[in-house]
């Protein structure tokens, strides 16, 4: 159950290719997406249907619904008819991508920044440690193969951040390189480091 500190307005981060276009706060119960200009999120490209998809907020839950669009709607790479959204989910509509952000990391630490209970874990999805978990209790936790690919997850007042430390290739989050800067992690983000897949999970 979410704490009172995590009630920020959900938002959609719109991008096309590598270009981030804008951030859209979800201030209405229903957000319409499509090519027609009267949609709340108007996407001007022929890969997008006139009325393509709808995001409906039902209390604390948001649901994305495909409106029988010509090219379909994908969530995290999977075609959907209707599916609830989790923080960090990626919605593909034509050439555009919408990332659903709940800002759940805002209230992870108490006023003094104390560690307290385990607030987040990294779940190993493959490799020799598949099925195990790394508890993110310390200010900085190292992940990866110590001799080749190494990254750290730093715990700050504003959340958890992934940073590349060592290795020829940069870590990937949800299939995209994080670059050289500290990258803010969201609940259920998929991290790939040296061929090892991991899932970042916040204990809400």
C-alpha positions as CSV (number, residue, x, y, z in Angstrom):
1,X,0.0,0.0,0.0
2,X,1.3,3.4,-0.9
3,X,2.3,5.9,1.8
4,X,1.0,9.5,1.8
5,X,4.4,10.6,0.5
6,X,3.9,8.9,-2.8
7,X,0.8,10.5,-4.1
8,X,2.4,12.6,-6.8
9,X,0.4,13.1,-10.0
10,X,1.2,10.4,-12.5
11,X,2.8,11.6,-15.7
12,X,3.6,10.3,-19.2
13,X,7.0,11.0,-20.7
14,X,6.6,11.1,-24.5
15,X,9.5,10.2,-26.8
16,X,10.2,9.3,-30.4
17,X,13.3,7.4,-31.1
18,X,16.0,8.8,-28.9
19,X,14.3,12.2,-28.6
20,X,12.3,13.0,-25.5
21,X,9.5,15.3,-26.6
22,X,7.6,16.3,-23.4
23,X,6.3,15.3,-20.0
24,X,2.5,15.1,-19.7
25,X,0.9,15.3,-16.2
26,X,-2.2,13.1,-15.9
27,X,-4.6,15.6,-14.4
28,X,-7.8,14.0,-15.8
29,X,-9.5,10.7,-15.1
30,X,-9.3,9.8,-18.8
31,X,-6.4,10.6,-21.2
32,X,-7.2,10.1,-24.9
33,X,-4.3,9.4,-27.3
34,X,-4.5,9.5,-31.1
35,X,-3.8,11.4,-34.3
36,X,-6.8,13.6,-34.2
37,X,-6.1,17.1,-32.7
38,X,-8.9,16.8,-30.2
39,X,-7.1,14.0,-28.3
40,X,-5.5,14.9,-24.9
41,X,-2.2,13.6,-26.4
42,X,-2.3,14.3,-30.1
43,X,0.4,12.3,-32.0
44,X,0.8,13.5,-35.6
45,X,1.9,10.5,-37.6
46,X,0.1,8.0,-39.9
47,X,1.3,5.1,-37.7
48,X,-1.2,6.4,-35.1
49,X,-4.9,5.9,-35.5
50,X,-7.3,8.9,-35.1
51,X,-8.5,7.5,-31.8
52,X,-5.8,5.1,-30.8
53,X,-5.8,4.4,-27.0
54,X,-7.2,5.6,-23.7
55,X,-5.6,5.7,-20.3
56,X,-8.2,5.6,-17.5
57,X,-7.4,6.3,-13.8
58,X,-9.5,4.1,-11.5
59,X,-8.6,5.3,-8.0
60,X,-4.9,4.5,-7.4
61,X,-4.8,2.3,-10.5
62,X,-4.3,3.4,-14.2
63,X,-5.4,1.2,-17.1
64,X,-4.4,1.6,-20.7
65,X,-6.9,0.5,-23.3
66,X,-6.5,0.0,-27.1
67,X,-9.3,1.5,-29.1
68,X,-9.2,-1.1,-31.9
69,X,-6.4,0.9,-33.5
70,X,-4.9,-0.1,-36.8
71,X,-1.4,-0.8,-35.6
72,X,-2.2,-1.8,-32.0
73,X,-0.8,-0.7,-28.7
74,X,2.2,-2.3,-27.0
75,X,3.0,-2.3,-23.3
76,X,6.6,-3.3,-22.5
77,X,6.8,-4.8,-26.0
78,X,3.6,-6.9,-25.7
79,X,0.4,-6.2,-27.7
80,X,-2.5,-5.4,-25.4
81,X,-6.3,-4.9,-25.4
82,X,-6.5,-3.5,-21.9
83,X,-3.9,-3.8,-19.1
84,X,-3.2,-2.1,-15.7
85,X,-0.1,0.1,-15.7
86,X,2.8,-0.1,-13.2
87,X,5.4,2.6,-12.6
88,X,8.0,2.6,-15.5
89,X,5.8,0.8,-18.0
90,X,6.5,1.7,-21.6
91,X,3.5,2.2,-24.0
92,X,4.4,2.1,-27.7
93,X,1.9,3.7,-30.1
94,X,3.1,3.9,-33.7
95,X,6.5,5.6,-33.7
96,X,6.0,7.1,-30.3
97,X,6.7,5.8,-26.8
98,X,5.0,6.9,-23.6
99,X,6.6,6.0,-20.3
100,X,4.2,5.9,-17.3
101,X,5.8,7.5,-14.3
102,X,4.3,7.4,-10.8
103,X,7.2,9.0,-9.0
104,X,7.0,6.3,-6.3
105,X,10.5,7.0,-5.2
106,X,9.6,10.4,-3.7
107,X,8.9,9.0,-0.2
108,X,11.4,6.2,0.1
109,X,13.5,7.7,2.9
110,X,12.3,9.3,6.1
111,X,13.2,12.8,7.1
112,X,16.6,11.8,8.5
113,X,17.5,9.6,5.5
114,X,17.8,6.6,7.8
115,X,17.9,3.1,6.3
116,X,15.2,1.4,8.4
117,X,13.6,-1.6,6.6
118,X,14.6,-2.9,3.2
119,X,13.1,-0.4,0.8
120,X,14.2,-1.9,-2.5
121,X,15.9,-5.0,-3.9
122,X,17.5,-6.1,-7.1
123,X,16.2,-9.5,-8.3
124,X,18.6,-11.6,-10.4
125,X,16.7,-13.0,-13.4
126,X,19.4,-15.1,-15.1
127,X,23.0,-16.3,-14.6
128,X,24.5,-18.3,-11.7
129,X,22.6,-16.2,-9.1
130,X,19.2,-16.4,-10.8
131,X,16.4,-16.2,-8.2
132,X,18.5,-14.4,-5.6
133,X,18.0,-10.9,-4.3
134,X,20.3,-8.0,-3.4
135,X,18.9,-5.8,-0.7
136,X,19.6,-2.1,-1.2
137,X,20.1,-1.1,2.4
138,X,23.5,0.7,2.2
139,X,24.0,4.1,0.7
140,X,25.9,2.5,-2.2
141,X,25.5,-1.1,-3.4
142,X,27.8,-2.6,-6.1
143,X,26.3,-4.9,-8.7
144,X,27.8,-6.9,-11.6
145,X,30.9,-9.0,-12.2
146,X,33.6,-7.5,-10.1
147,X,36.4,-8.1,-12.7
148,X,34.6,-6.9,-15.8
149,X,31.2,-5.1,-15.7
150,X,30.5,-3.1,-12.5
151,X,27.8,-0.6,-11.7
152,X,26.6,0.9,-8.4
153,X,23.1,1.7,-7.1
154,X,23.2,4.8,-4.9
155,X,20.4,5.5,-2.4
156,X,19.6,9.2,-2.1
157,X,16.7,11.1,-0.5
158,X,15.0,11.3,-3.9
159,X,15.3,7.6,-4.7
160,X,17.7,5.1,-6.2
161,X,20.2,5.9,-9.0
162,X,22.2,3.5,-11.2
163,X,25.8,4.6,-12.3
164,X,28.3,2.9,-14.5
165,X,31.7,2.2,-12.8
166,X,33.7,-0.2,-14.9
167,X,33.5,-2.2,-18.1
168,X,33.5,-1.6,-21.9
169,X,29.7,-1.5,-22.2
170,X,27.2,0.7,-20.3
171,X,24.4,-0.8,-18.3
172,X,21.0,-0.9,-20.0
173,X,17.7,-0.1,-18.4
174,X,14.6,-1.4,-20.2
175,X,16.8,-2.0,-23.2
176,X,18.3,1.5,-23.4
177,X,21.8,2.7,-22.4
178,X,21.9,4.8,-19.2
179,X,24.8,6.9,-20.4
180,X,27.5,8.1,-18.1
181,X,25.3,10.0,-15.7
182,X,23.5,8.7,-12.6
183,X,20.2,7.2,-13.9
184,X,17.1,7.3,-11.7
185,X,15.5,3.9,-11.3
186,X,11.8,3.2,-11.2
187,X,9.9,0.2,-9.8
188,X,10.1,-2.8,-12.1
189,X,12.9,-1.4,-14.2
190,X,14.9,-4.1,-16.0
191,X,18.7,-3.7,-15.7
192,X,21.1,-5.5,-18.0
193,X,24.8,-5.6,-17.0
194,X,27.3,-7.8,-18.7
195,X,24.6,-10.1,-20.1
196,X,23.0,-10.5,-16.7
197,X,19.3,-9.4,-16.4
198,X,18.1,-8.0,-13.1
199,X,14.8,-6.4,-12.0
200,X,14.7,-3.3,-9.6
201,X,11.8,-3.5,-7.2
202,X,10.6,-1.0,-4.6
203,X,8.9,-2.4,-1.5
204,X,5.7,-0.3,-1.6
